[in-house]
Amino acid sequence: MKINFVAVLFLATGIFFTSSFCKDMNSINTLSQKEKAEGWQLLFDGKHINGWHAYGTNHSGSWKIKDGVIYLDTTKTTGKREERDLVTNQEFENFHLKLDWKIGPGGNSGIIFLIHEDTAKFKNTYETGPEMQVIDNNGHSDAKIFKHHAGDLYDLVPCSKETVKPAGEWNEVEIELNKGKLEFTLNGTKVISTTMWDAAWNNMVANSKFKDMPGFAKFKKGKISLQDHGDPVWFKDVKIKVL
């Protein structure tokens, strides 16, 4: 029997690609043995929104899961879409957070932390929690404003370098807070390093859009949120280590 070498090579390569693809799909929302030993824990298992709820409610609002990814369902086929940020049930103080996000063209969102969920006093997550900006730098008007770019400590500290990927592509981020020392990493580059709650921090907040929010960044322990800004956004590989 005559063997077509090119066909065999193609089939073998195809099998390799398929196996690699399946491996990548199976590896998201998981922890390696090394991560487990280091104390990392998953905040999202790829299947359920257990451990999360929409701010001020006991359900998930417009947040859905598909293909191992949390996404914001922005459709309005059944009337007005409920706009609520997704927040963790658990509070965190000193922590190292990692996750991946991608934003739709012209989209805006955020990762908010140290949230004090008391809806009688604070109607929104951003009234208490600082934010790592998630945005399409090239397609959203808010990204034209200084300190409102992707990866910025929103309205407070700008990125030292722009490392964000275009809309539709995944970005790897880290937020690390330890005894007031706050650092953001975006796609492998440390872009923010600042200290919370010292005199310089208080002065910075007093000169920001949060100056009239008495609860902003006052709580040293709080919940973590994925922001519902009404635009398509996706998150995966959400994991945390308590420090």
C-alpha positions as CSV (number, residue, x, y, z in Angstrom):
1,M,0.0,0.0,0.0
2,K,1.3,3.4,-1.0
3,I,1.5,5.8,2.0
4,N,1.0,9.5,1.4
5,F,3.6,11.0,3.7
6,V,2.1,14.5,3.6
7,A,-1.4,13.2,4.6
8,V,0.1,11.3,7.5
9,L,2.0,14.3,8.6
10,F,-1.1,16.5,8.4
11,L,-3.1,14.0,10.4
12,A,-0.4,13.7,13.0
13,T,-0.1,17.4,13.3
14,G,-3.9,17.8,13.5
15,I,-4.0,15.3,16.3
16,F,-1.2,17.2,18.1
17,F,-3.0,20.5,17.8
18,T,-6.3,19.0,18.9
19,S,-4.6,17.4,21.9
20,S,-2.8,20.7,22.8
21,F,-6.1,22.6,22.5
22,C,-7.9,20.1,24.8
23,K,-5.0,20.3,27.2
24,D,-5.3,24.1,27.3
25,M,-9.0,24.0,27.8
26,N,-8.7,21.4,30.6
27,S,-6.0,23.5,32.3
28,I,-8.0,26.7,32.8
29,N,-9.6,27.3,36.2
30,T,-7.3,24.7,37.8
31,L,-4.5,24.8,40.3
32,S,-1.1,23.1,39.8
33,Q,0.4,21.0,42.6
34,K,2.9,23.8,43.2
35,E,0.0,26.4,43.5
36,K,-1.8,24.2,45.9
37,A,1.3,23.7,48.1
38,E,1.8,27.5,48.1
39,G,-1.8,28.1,49.4
40,W,-3.6,29.3,46.3
41,Q,-7.3,28.7,46.0
42,L,-9.7,29.0,43.1
43,L,-12.4,31.6,43.3
44,F,-14.1,30.2,40.2
45,D,-14.2,26.5,39.1
46,G,-15.3,27.1,35.5
47,K,-18.8,25.5,36.1
48,H,-20.6,27.4,38.8
49,I,-20.8,30.9,40.3
50,N,-20.6,29.4,43.8
51,G,-18.9,31.8,46.2
52,W,-20.1,34.9,44.3
53,H,-23.3,36.9,44.2
54,A,-24.5,40.2,42.6
55,Y,-23.9,43.1,44.9
56,G,-26.7,43.6,47.4
57,T,-28.6,40.4,46.3
58,N,-28.3,36.6,46.7
59,H,-28.2,35.7,43.0
60,S,-25.8,36.3,40.1
61,G,-27.7,39.0,38.2
62,S,-26.7,39.1,34.5
63,W,-23.5,37.1,35.0
64,K,-23.4,33.7,33.2
65,I,-20.9,30.9,32.5
66,K,-20.0,29.4,29.2
67,D,-17.0,27.3,28.2
68,G,-15.3,27.7,31.6
69,V,-15.6,31.5,31.5
70,I,-17.6,34.0,33.5
71,Y,-19.2,36.6,31.2
72,L,-21.6,39.4,31.4
73,D,-24.8,38.8,29.5
74,T,-25.6,42.2,28.0
75,T,-28.7,41.0,26.0
76,K,-32.0,42.6,26.8
77,T,-34.4,40.1,25.2
78,T,-36.5,39.8,28.4
79,G,-36.7,43.4,29.3
80,K,-34.3,45.7,31.1
81,R,-31.0,43.9,31.9
82,E,-30.2,44.0,35.6
83,E,-26.9,45.9,36.2
84,R,-25.1,44.6,39.2
85,D,-21.4,44.0,40.0
86,L,-20.5,40.4,40.8
87,V,-18.8,40.1,44.3
88,T,-17.3,37.3,46.3
89,N,-19.1,36.0,49.3
90,Q,-15.8,36.0,51.2
91,E,-13.8,39.0,52.4
92,F,-10.0,39.3,52.0
93,E,-7.4,41.5,53.7
94,N,-3.9,40.8,52.6
95,F,-4.0,38.8,49.4
96,H,-2.5,38.0,46.0
97,L,-5.2,37.8,43.3
98,K,-4.7,36.5,39.7
99,L,-7.1,36.3,36.9
100,D,-7.5,36.7,33.1
101,W,-9.9,39.1,31.4
102,K,-10.9,40.2,28.0
103,I,-13.1,43.1,27.0
104,G,-15.4,43.6,24.0
105,P,-14.7,46.4,21.5
106,G,-15.4,49.7,23.1
107,G,-16.1,48.0,26.4
108,N,-15.5,49.1,30.0
109,S,-15.3,47.1,33.3
110,G,-13.1,46.8,36.3
111,I,-11.8,44.7,39.1
112,I,-12.7,46.2,42.5
113,F,-11.4,45.1,45.9
114,L,-11.8,45.8,49.6
115,I,-15.5,46.3,49.1
116,H,-17.6,46.8,52.2
117,E,-21.0,45.4,51.2
118,D,-23.5,47.5,53.2
119,T,-26.1,48.6,50.7
120,A,-27.9,50.7,53.3
121,K,-24.8,53.0,53.3
122,F,-23.1,52.2,50.0
123,K,-25.2,51.6,46.9
124,N,-22.3,50.8,44.7
125,T,-19.1,48.7,45.0
126,Y,-16.9,51.6,43.9
127,E,-18.0,53.7,46.9
128,T,-15.8,51.6,49.1
129,G,-13.4,49.7,46.8
130,P,-10.4,50.8,44.7
131,E,-10.4,49.6,41.2
132,M,-8.0,48.1,38.6
133,Q,-9.4,49.5,35.3
134,V,-10.5,47.1,32.6
135,I,-11.2,48.9,29.4
136,D,-10.7,48.9,25.6
137,N,-8.0,51.6,25.5
138,N,-8.6,52.2,21.8
139,G,-12.4,52.1,21.7
140,H,-13.8,53.7,24.8
141,S,-13.9,57.4,25.5
142,D,-13.1,57.0,29.2
143,A,-9.7,55.6,28.2
144,K,-8.8,59.1,26.9
145,I,-8.8,60.4,30.5
146,F,-5.6,60.3,32.5
147,K,-5.6,57.5,35.1
148,H,-8.5,55.8,33.4
149,H,-6.5,53.5,31.1
150,A,-6.5,49.7,31.4
151,G,-4.4,48.5,34.3
152,D,-4.5,51.9,36.1
153,L,-5.5,52.2,39.7
154,Y,-8.6,54.0,38.6
155,D,-8.5,57.8,38.9
156,L,-5.6,57.5,41.4
157,V,-2.4,56.1,39.8
158,P,-1.6,55.6,36.1
159,C,0.2,52.6,34.7
160,S,4.0,53.0,34.5
161,K,3.8,51.3,31.1
162,E,1.0,50.3,28.7
163,T,1.0,46.5,28.3
164,V,-2.7,45.8,27.7
165,K,-3.7,43.7,24.7
166,P,-6.4,44.8,22.2
167,A,-10.1,44.2,22.7
168,G,-11.0,40.6,22.3
169,E,-7.6,39.3,23.6
170,W,-7.0,37.8,27.0
171,N,-4.9,39.8,29.5
172,E,-3.3,38.2,32.6
173,V,-3.4,40.4,35.7
174,E,-2.3,40.3,39.3
175,I,-3.4,42.4,42.3
176,E,-1.3,42.1,45.4
177,L,-2.1,43.9,48.6
178,N,0.0,43.2,51.7
179,K,-0.1,45.5,54.8
180,G,-0.9,48.5,52.7
181,K,1.6,47.8,49.9
182,L,-0.4,47.6,46.6
183,E,1.0,46.3,43.3
184,F,-0.7,45.7,39.9
185,T,0.9,43.4,37.3
186,L,-0.5,43.4,33.7
187,N,0.7,40.7,31.2
188,G,3.8,40.0,33.2
189,T,4.9,43.7,33.8
190,K,4.5,45.4,37.1
191,V,2.6,48.6,36.2
192,I,1.5,50.0,39.6
193,S,3.3,50.2,43.0
194,T,1.9,52.4,45.7
195,T,1.1,52.4,49.4
196,M,-2.4,52.7,50.8
197,W,-3.5,54.6,53.9
198,D,-0.5,56.8,54.4
199,A,-0.5,60.6,54.1
200,A,0.3,60.6,50.4
201,W,-2.5,58.2,49.7
202,N,-5.0,60.2,51.7
203,N,-4.0,63.3,49.8
204,M,-4.3,61.5,46.5
205,V,-7.8,60.3,47.3
206,A,-8.8,63.9,48.5
207,N,-7.9,65.1,45.0
208,S,-9.7,62.4,43.1
209,K,-13.3,61.7,42.0
210,F,-13.7,59.8,45.3
211,K,-13.2,62.8,47.5
212,D,-16.9,63.0,48.4
213,M,-17.2,59.3,49.1
214,P,-16.6,59.0,52.9
215,G,-16.3,55.2,52.8
216,F,-13.8,54.9,49.8
217,A,-10.8,52.8,50.6
218,K,-11.4,53.1,54.4
219,F,-11.9,49.3,54.9
220,K,-8.8,47.2,55.2
221,K,-10.7,44.0,54.6
222,G,-13.4,43.5,52.0
223,K,-14.9,41.7,49.0
224,I,-13.6,41.4,45.4
225,S,-15.8,42.4,42.5
226,L,-16.1,42.0,38.7
227,Q,-17.7,45.2,37.5
228,D,-20.9,45.3,35.4
229,H,-20.5,48.4,33.3
230,G,-23.0,47.2,30.7
231,D,-20.4,46.0,28.2
232,P,-19.4,42.5,27.1
233,V,-16.5,41.3,29.4
234,W,-15.1,37.8,30.2
235,F,-13.1,36.5,33.1
236,K,-11.4,33.1,33.9
237,D,-8.6,31.6,36.0
238,V,-9.7,33.6,39.0
239,K,-7.5,32.5,41.9
240,I,-6.2,34.0,45.2
241,K,-3.7,33.4,47.9
242,V,-4.2,34.8,51.4
243,L,-1.0,36.5,52.6
